[in-house]
């Protein structure tokens, strides 16, 4: 069984970023670790028949097929616990709908994930992922379940060169005109706790890049951290592995 939190809350007053804390319990986390071959500290790339691809800063494994530029070669290879998790995530998106955003096409009653990407980050090794977008082949709604280590996920407008720094470029005039809330055109951070569900959609999907900076610890230094109440302290060292689904 996967026990799901009934509370999926918007973050920072936004209507496009949501978080559910303690979305899965300890038993579900253990079941996911076993199914994904990450139930111990063995660094072997193939465990329990799960084969990962080593990339710069992480290793990953897709379920549901391989995404190409012209489409997806679909494969029904989901472990049962991952399939149940996807069904729960779809129910959570419908819960967000019921909360008042049902007019958004990305989170309709028909929303049902058919692809899952597992990323494993070894923070003891300094893993991370550069800022990126998931792109137009996917629907503009992302559900991320995280187990293992916690971390900060950075979001920044596509027009900016980096998540922070003097060489950032201001968003273009078109983006300024389309955004009524000035906070919605600025970079921001989200602290992603272990066992949580993070959902982002709408403008954050289409106009922002997201990534995990490679660093030894996260600091509560960005004034636009959307959920400072979840941050454990002024400084959160990164230890062990984070598994995102």
VOBA-1610 file (N, C-alpha, C; in pm, whole numbers, padded with zeros to 5 digits, always signed):
BEGIN
Unk+00085-00120+00000Unk+00000+00000+00000Unk+00087+00123+00000Unk+00039+00226-00067Unk+00103+00357-00060Unk+00005+00450+00008Unk+00043+00496+00124Unk-00042+00590+00196Unk-00010+00731+00151Unk-00112+00805+00112Unk-00094+00936+00053Unk-00141+01044+00149Unk-00064+01151+00156Unk-00108+01267+00231Unk-00230+01327+00163Unk-00327+01370+00241Unk-00447+01430+00183Unk-00430+01579+00162Unk-00314+01635+00198Unk-00294+01778+00192Unk-00190+01814+00088Unk-00235+01869-00024Unk-00146+01920-00128Unk-00166+02071-00130Unk-00068+02145-00083Unk-00084+02289-00062Unk-00002+02370-00161Unk-00057+02484-00206Unk+00022+02575-00289Unk+00133+02638-00207Unk+00245+02670-00272Unk+00359+02729-00203Unk+00375+02875-00240Unk+00408+02955-00140Unk+00442+03095-00163Unk+00333+03178-00227Unk+00208+03139-00209Unk+00098+03214-00268Unk+00084+03194-00417Unk+00158+03099-00474Unk+00152+03075-00618Unk+00039+02977-00650Unk-00005+02978-00775Unk-00108+02884-00820Unk-00051+02779-00913Unk+00085+02767-00915Unk+00148+02674-01009Unk+00256+02588-00945Unk+00272+02596-00812Unk+00366+02511-00739Unk+00297+02459-00614Unk+00298+02327-00594Unk+00228+02265-00482Unk+00319+02161-00417Unk+00299+02142-00287Unk+00380+02044-00213Unk+00291+01968-00116Unk+00310+01836-00111Unk+00247+01752-00010Unk+00358+01690+00073Unk+00361+01717+00201Unk+00463+01664+00290Unk+00425+01524+00337Unk+00525+01440+00362Unk+00501+01302+00405Unk+00399+01235+00313Unk+00423+01246+00184Unk+00331+01191+00085Unk+00332+01039+00086Unk+00447+00979+00110Unk+00456+00835+00127Unk+00512+00805+00265Unk+00473+00694+00323Unk+00521+00657+00455Unk+00647+00572+00444Unk+00698+00527+00560Unk+00821+00450+00562Unk+00812+00318+00488Unk+00697+00249+00499Unk+00680+00122+00430Unk+00682+00141+00279Unk+00613+00246+00231Unk+00611+00273+00087Unk+00749+00313+00038Unk+00822+00390+00118Unk+00958+00428+00079Unk+01046+00304+00065Unk+01034+00211+00159Unk+01113+00088+00153Unk+01077+00006+00029Unk+00946-00002-00001Unk+00902-00078-00119Unk+00955-00015-00247Unk+00955+00118-00253Unk+01008+00187-00371Unk+01158+00163-00385Unk+01231+00168-00274Unk+01374+00143-00279Unk+01404+00002-00333Unk+01328-00095-00286Unk+01349-00232-00333Unk+01320-00244-00481Unk+01207-00188-00524Unk+01167-00198-00665Unk+01265-00127-00757Unk+01328-00021-00707Unk+01419+00058-00789Unk+01565+00016-00770Unk+01588-00091-00692Unk+01723-00139-00672Unk+01809-00048-00590Unk+01747+00031-00501Unk+01821+00127-00419Unk+01796+00105-00270Unk+01784-00022-00233Unk+01751-00052-00094Unk+01872-00069-00005Unk+01993-00051-00060Unk+02114-00057+00022Unk+02217+00038-00037Unk+02337+00039+00019Unk+02440+00132-00024Unk+02531+00078-00133Unk+02495-00037-00189Unk+02574-00094-00297Unk+02572+00000-00417Unk+02689+00032-00472Unk+02698+00128-00581Unk+02695+00060-00717Unk+02661-00069-00721Unk+02654-00141-00848Unk+02543-00081-00933Unk+02569-00061-01062Unk+02472+00003-01149Unk+02356-00089-01184Unk+02368-00219-01159Unk+02261-00313-01188Unk+02230-00393-01063Unk+02110-00366-01007Unk+02069-00437-00887Unk+01923-00479-00903Unk+01894-00604-00866Unk+01759-00657-00875Unk+01701-00639-01016Unk+01788-00648-01116Unk+01741-00636-01254Unk+01713-00494-01297Unk+01740-00394-01214Unk+01717-00254-01249Unk+01846-00198-01308Unk+01839-00153-01432Unk+01958-00102-01499Unk+01950+00049-01513Unk+02049+00118-01459Unk+02055+00263-01466Unk+02157+00307-01569Unk+02139+00429-01618Unk+02235+00492-01707Unk+02308+00599-01628Unk+02440+00593-01624Unk+02519+00692-01551Unk+02534+00817-01637Unk+02495+00931-01581Unk+02508+01059-01647Unk+02593+01151-01562Unk+02626+01267-01614Unk+02704+01364-01539Unk+02621+01418-01423Unk+02656+01380-01301Unk+02587+01433-01185Unk+02475+01348-01132Unk+02445+01233-01196Unk+02337+01149-01145Unk+02334+01021-01227Unk+02247+00929-01191Unk+02214+00817-01277Unk+02063+00811-01289Unk+02015+00758-01401Unk+01870+00764-01424Unk+01819+00636-01490Unk+01689+00617-01481Unk+01622+00502-01538Unk+01480+00543-01576Unk+01443+00537-01706Unk+01306+00568-01745Unk+01216+00446-01736Unk+01089+00469-01707Unk+00985+00367-01715Unk+00875+00420-01806Unk+00819+00330-01884Unk+00713+00369-01976Unk+00761+00392-02117Unk+00891+00373-02140Unk+00945+00389-02273Unk+01052+00496-02281Unk+01106+00512-02400Unk+01212+00609-02424Unk+01156+00727-02502Unk+01180+00847-02453Unk+01130+00968-02517Unk+01230+01016-02621Unk+01184+01030-02745Unk+01265+01083-02854Unk+01206+01215-02902Unk+01278+01282-02989Unk+01234+01413-03038Unk+01099+01406-03106Unk+01070+01294-03173Unk+00945+01283-03249Unk+00836+01205-03175Unk+00864+01163-03055Unk+00762+01091-02980Unk+00824+00995-02881Unk+00743+00901-02835Unk+00786+00806-02733Unk+00766+00663-02781Unk+00871+00582-02765Unk+00858+00439-02787Unk+00807+00380-02656Unk+00680+00344-02651Unk+00616+00308-02525Unk+00644+00163-02487Unk+00671+00145-02358Unk+00694+00012-02301Unk+00622+00007-02167Unk+00548-00101-02144Unk+00478-00116-02016Unk+00568-00194-01921Unk+00663-00124-01861Unk+00761-00189-01773Unk+00759-00134-01632Unk+00646-00078-01589Unk+00639-00014-01457Unk+00636-00119-01346Unk+00723-00108-01245Unk+00706-00191-01126Unk+00570-00159-01063Unk+00502-00258-01006Unk+00369-00232-00949Unk+00366-00116-00851Unk+00468-00101-00765Unk+00466+00007-00667Unk+00480+00142-00734Unk+00553+00150-00846Unk+00564+00276-00920Unk+00433+00308-00990Unk+00368+00205-01046Unk+00238+00228-01110Unk+00136+00281-01010Unk+00134+00224-00891Unk+00040+00272-00789Unk+00072+00415-00749Unk+00201+00446-00743Unk+00242+00583-00709Unk+00195+00681-00815Unk+00204+00643-00941Unk+00158+00729-01049Unk+00007+00752-01041Unk-00067+00647-01006Unk-00211+00662-00990Unk-00244+00758-00876Unk-00168+00747-00767Unk-00188+00838-00655Unk-00156+00981-00694Unk-00049+01000-00772Unk-00012+01134-00815Unk-00121+01196-00902Unk-00180+01114-00989Unk-00290+01163-01072Unk-00407+01207-00984Unk-00435+01129-00880Unk-00543+01165-00788Unk-00511+01297-00717Unk-00384+01320-00687Unk-00346+01445-00621Unk-00363+01564-00712Unk-00334+01546-00841Unk-00356+01654-00937Unk-00505+01686-00946Unk-00588+01583-00944Unk-00733+01608-00944Unk-00776+01677-00815Unk-00707+01647-00705Unk-00735+01716-00579Unk-00705+01864-00591Unk-00595+01897-00660Unk-00562+02038-00685Unk-00672+02101-00770Unk-00721+02029-00872Unk-00832+02075-00954Unk-00951+02113-00867Unk-00986+02022-00778Unk-01102+02044-00693Unk-01084+02166-00605Unk-00958+02204-00584Unk-00930+02322-00503Unk-00948+02452-00576Unk-00982+02446-00707Unk-01013+02570-00776Unk-00938+02596-00904Unk-00851+02504-00948Unk-00776+02529-01071Unk-00819+02437-01184Unk-00946+02395-01182Unk-00992+02298-01281Unk-00995+02355-01421Unk-00987+02487-01437Unk-00986+02545-01570Unk-00853+02524-01641Unk-00750+02487-01568Unk-00618+02466-01629Unk-00613+02331-01697Unk-00578+02330-01827Unk-00584+02207-01905Unk-00481+02105-01860Unk-00374+02150-01791Unk-00269+02056-01753Unk-00308+01971-01634Unk-00413+02009-01563Unk-00450+01933-01443Unk-00599+01900-01447Unk-00639+01835-01555Unk-00779+01800-01573Unk-00807+01662-01516Unk-00933+01626-01516Unk-00972+01495-01463Unk-00913+01382-01546Unk-00875+01412-01671Unk-00820+01309-01758Unk-00670+01289-01738Unk-00609+01369-01651Unk-00464+01359-01632Unk-00427+01222-01576Unk-00340+01151-01647Unk-00292+01021-01602Unk-00150+01002-01651Unk-00050+01003-01562Unk+00089+00987-01605Unk+00111+00854-01676Unk+00188+00856-01784Unk+00221+00732-01856Unk+00372+00718-01875Unk+00450+00797-01803Unk+00595+00790-01812Unk+00653+00833-01678Unk+00758+00765-01635Unk+00823+00800-01508Unk+00974+00794-01529Unk+01043+00893-01476Unk+01188+00897-01483Unk+01242+00895-01340Unk+01327+00798-01311Unk+01389+00787-01179Unk+01530+00845-01188Unk+01559+00944-01107Unk+01693+01001-01096Unk+01749+00970-00959Unk+01874+00927-00953Unk+01941+00898-00827Unk+02062+00990-00816Unk+02065+01071-00710Unk+02173+01165-00685Unk+02252+01119-00564Unk+02382+01107-00579Unk+02470+01073-00467Unk+02532+01203-00418Unk+02473+01258-00311Unk+02519+01388-00262Unk+02657+01381-00198Unk+02697+01263-00151Unk+02833+01250-00097Unk+02936+01268-00208Unk+02891+01255-00332Unk+02979+01269-00448Unk+02962+01406-00515Unk+02870+01488-00461Unk+02847+01620-00517Unk+02756+01621-00638Unk+02667+01523-00650Unk+02579+01516-00766Unk+02481+01633-00772Unk+02431+01659-00890Unk+02330+01761-00914Unk+02283+01750-01058Unk+02202+01845-01102Unk+02155+01846-01240Unk+02144+01990-01286Unk+02196+02020-01403Unk+02194+02157-01452Unk+02051+02201-01479Unk+02030+02332-01478Unk+01896+02386-01504Unk+01849+02343-01642Unk+01724+02298-01649Unk+01672+02244-01774Unk+01520+02256-01774Unk+01461+02234-01890Unk+01316+02222-01900Unk+01282+02082-01949Unk+01162+02035-01916Unk+01124+01900-01957Unk+01072+01896-02100Unk+01024+02010-02152Unk+00999+02020-02293Unk+00857+01990-02339Unk+00829+02019-02467Unk+00691+02012-02518Unk+00638+01872-02544Unk+00723+01768-02538Unk+00673+01632-02557Unk+00594+01583-02436Unk+00610+01653-02323Unk+00537+01617-02203Unk+00421+01716-02182Unk+00323+01672-02108Unk+00220+01766-02064Unk+00281+01862-01963Unk+00221+01980-01954Unk+00280+02084-01869Unk+00238+02067-01722Unk+00264+01947-01671Unk+00239+01920-01530Unk+00338+01814-01484Unk+00418+01846-01383Unk+00522+01756-01334Unk+00489+01717-01190Unk+00496+01588-01162Unk+00479+01536-01026Unk+00609+01467-00986Unk+00673+01512-00879Unk+00799+01455-00834Unk+00783+01402-00692Unk+00799+01271-00677Unk+00804+01211-00544Unk+00950+01188-00509Unk+00992+01236-00392Unk+01132+01228-00349Unk+01144+01140-00226Unk+01242+01050-00228Unk+01274+00972-00109Unk+01425+00981-00088Unk+01469+00945+00033Unk+01611+00959+00063Unk+01642+01099+00111Unk+01752+01155+00062Unk+01798+01286+00108Unk+01708+01398+00056Unk+01702+01506+00133Unk+01631+01626+00092Unk+01727+01720+00021Unk+01672+01819-00051Unk+01757+01917-00118Unk+01672+02036-00159Unk+01740+02140-00209Unk+01673+02257-00265Unk+01670+02245-00416Unk+01551+02267-00474Unk+01534+02270-00618Unk+01523+02416-00660Unk+01604+02458-00756Unk+01604+02598-00800Unk+01520+02614-00926Unk+01448+02725-00934Unk+01370+02760-01051Unk+01410+02900-01096Unk+01426+02918-01226Unk+01460+03051-01278Unk+01396+03069-01415Unk+01359+03191-01451Unk+01304+03215-01585Unk+01404+03174-01693Unk+01354+03125-01805Unk+01441+03078-01912Unk+01536+03186-01962Unk+01493+03313-01953Unk+01574+03421-02008Unk+01698+03450-01926Unk+01706+03397-01804Unk+01819+03426-01717Unk+01930+03325-01742Unk+02055+03369-01737Unk+02168+03283-01767Unk+02196+03181-01658Unk+02172+03217-01533Unk+02204+03127-01423Unk+02104+03149-01312Unk+02104+03055-01216Unk+02009+03064-01106Unk+02037+03186-01020Unk+02162+03230-01013Unk+02198+03348-00935Unk+02330+03399-00988Unk+02362+03525-00956Unk+02490+03580-00997Unk+02476+03709-01073Unk+02587+03781-01088Unk+02586+03914-01148Unk+02559+03910-01297Unk+02579+03795-01362Unk+02563+03790-01506Unk+02423+03749-01548Unk+02327+03748-01453Unk+02190+03716-01489Unk+02135+03823-01583Unk+02048+03780-01674Unk+01980+03872-01763Unk+01836+03885-01717Unk+01782+04005-01728Unk+01643+04026-01691Unk+01552+03955-01790Unk+01436+03905-01744Unk+01342+03844-01837Unk+01302+03943-01946Unk+01264+03891-02063Unk+01232+03982-02173Unk+01101+04055-02149Unk+01077+04156-02234Unk+00962+04244-02213Unk+00831+04167-02224Unk+00825+04070-02314Unk+00703+03992-02331Unk+00666+03920-02202Unk+00766+03861-02136Unk+00741+03791-02011Unk+00693+03888-01903Unk+00751+04008-01900Unk+00709+04109-01804Unk+00561+04144-01824Unk+00522+04164-01949Unk+00385+04207-01976Unk+00284+04099-01943Unk+00323+03972-01963Unk+00228+03863-01941Unk+00213+03826-01794Unk+00303+03876-01709Unk+00302+03839-01568Unk+00247+03955-01485Unk+00138+03930-01414Unk+00078+04036-01334Unk+00141+04046-01196Unk+00184+03936-01140Unk+00248+03934-01009Unk+00399+03938-01028Unk+00469+04047-00981Unk+00614+04056-01005Unk+00693+03942-00944Unk+00640+03879-00837Unk+00710+03765-00778Unk+00715+03647-00874Unk+00620+03641-00967Unk+00611+03526-01056Unk+00709+03534-01173Unk+00790+03640-01181Unk+00890+03647-01287Unk+01031+03646-01230Unk+01044+03611-01101Unk+01173+03608-01035Unk+01215+03464-01010Unk+01348+03439-01001Unk+01392+03305-00962Unk+01347+03273-00821Unk+01326+03145-00792Unk+01287+03107-00657Unk+01339+02967-00629Unk+01341+02930-00502Unk+01383+02798-00457Unk+01267+02727-00390Unk+01272+02594-00392Unk+01179+02512-00315Unk+01261+02409-00240Unk+01244+02403-00108Unk+01306+02296-00031Unk+01219+02172-00047Unk+01280+02063-00098Unk+01206+01940-00128Unk+01237+01837-00020Unk+01147+01818+00077Unk+01173+01721+00184Unk+01162+01577+00133Unk+01227+01488+00205Unk+01213+01347+00176Unk+01068+01303+00196Unk+01022+01211+00113Unk+00888+01151+00117Unk+00778+01249+00074Unk+00817+01356+00006Unk+00718+01456-00036Unk+00678+01439-00181Unk+00569+01506-00218Unk+00528+01520-00357Unk+00534+01667-00393Unk+00605+01699-00501Unk+00611+01835-00555Unk+00541+01834-00690Unk+00450+01929-00710Unk+00380+01943-00838Unk+00405+02084-00888Unk+00449+02096-01013Unk+00453+02230-01073Unk+00397+02225-01214Unk+00333+02335-01253Unk+00257+02337-01377Unk+00249+02481-01428Unk+00168+02502-01531Unk+00142+02635-01587Unk+00272+02708-01621Unk+00283+02833-01574Unk+00398+02918-01609Unk+00530+02859-01563Unk+00531+02795-01447Unk+00656+02738-01397Unk+00706+02628-01490Unk+00615+02557-01554Unk+00658+02456-01651Unk+00705+02520-01782Unk+00628+02615-01834Unk+00654+02666-01968Unk+00760+02775-01972Unk+00776+02852-01864Unk+00863+02970-01868Unk+00985+02960-01778Unk+00998+02852-01701Unk+01108+02839-01606Unk+01193+02716-01637Unk+01319+02723-01595Unk+01407+02608-01589Unk+01417+02563-01444Unk+01444+02435-01422Unk+01462+02386-01286Unk+01587+02300-01279Unk+01650+02295-01163Unk+01772+02218-01148Unk+01814+02205-01003Unk+01920+02127-00979Unk+01976+02108-00846Unk+02124+02143-00854Unk+02163+02249-00788Unk+02302+02291-00792Unk+02389+02192-00717Unk+02508+02169-00770Unk+02604+02078-00706Unk+02674+02153-00593Unk+02643+02115-00468Unk+02703+02180-00353Unk+02691+02089-00232Unk+02770+02118-00129Unk+02775+02031-00013Unk+02657+02051+00082Unk+02598+02169+00079Unk+02485+02194+00168Unk+02396+02301+00107Unk+02273+02305+00154Unk+02178+02408+00113Unk+02164+02508+00226Unk+02159+02635+00189Unk+02144+02742+00288Unk+02012+02814+00266Unk+01952+02856+00373Unk+01826+02930+00364Unk+01857+03077+00337Unk+01916+03104+00222Unk+01966+03238+00193Unk+01884+03310+00088Unk+01813+03235+00002Unk+01733+03299-00102Unk+01606+03356-00041Unk+01586+03488-00052Unk+01463+03546+00007Unk+01337+03494-00060Unk+01351+03432-00178Unk+01236+03376-00245Unk+01231+03224-00232Unk+01275+03172-00117Unk+01249+03033-00083Unk+01101+03022-00051Unk+01028+02943-00129Unk+00883+02943-00117Unk+00833+02878+00011Unk+00911+02787+00069Unk+00864+02716+00188Unk+00970+02714+00298Unk+01008+02830+00352Unk+01109+02832+00459Unk+01067+02755+00582Unk+00937+02736+00601Unk+00890+02661+00718Unk+00932+02515+00713Unk+00965+02463+00594Unk+01007+02324+00581Unk+01157+02308+00595Unk+01230+02418+00589Unk+01376+02411+00595Unk+01418+02375+00737Unk+01502+02273+00756Unk+01531+02224+00892Unk+01612+02321+00976Unk+01699+02400+00914Unk+01785+02492+00989Unk+01838+02594+00890Unk+01926+02683+00938Unk+01985+02780+00847Unk+02072+02715+00741Unk+02125+02596+00773Unk+02210+02524+00679Unk+02173+02377+00684Unk+02151+02317+00566Unk+02112+02177+00558Unk+02215+02100+00478Unk+02309+02030+00543Unk+02409+01951+00470Unk+02342+01842+00387Unk+02397+01818+00269Unk+02347+01711+00183Unk+02429+01586+00210Unk+02359+01479+00247Unk+02425+01352+00277Unk+02346+01238+00215Unk+02418+01138+00167Unk+02353+01019+00116Unk+02295+01039-00023Unk+02189+00962-00052Unk+02131+00964-00186Unk+01989+01017-00184Unk+01958+01089-00290Unk+01820+01132-00314Unk+01770+01057-00436Unk+01651+01000-00424Unk+01587+00930-00534Unk+01461+01006-00569Unk+01454+01057-00691Unk+01334+01128-00735Unk+01263+01047-00842Unk+01131+01040-00830Unk+01048+00966-00924Unk+00947+01064-00984
//
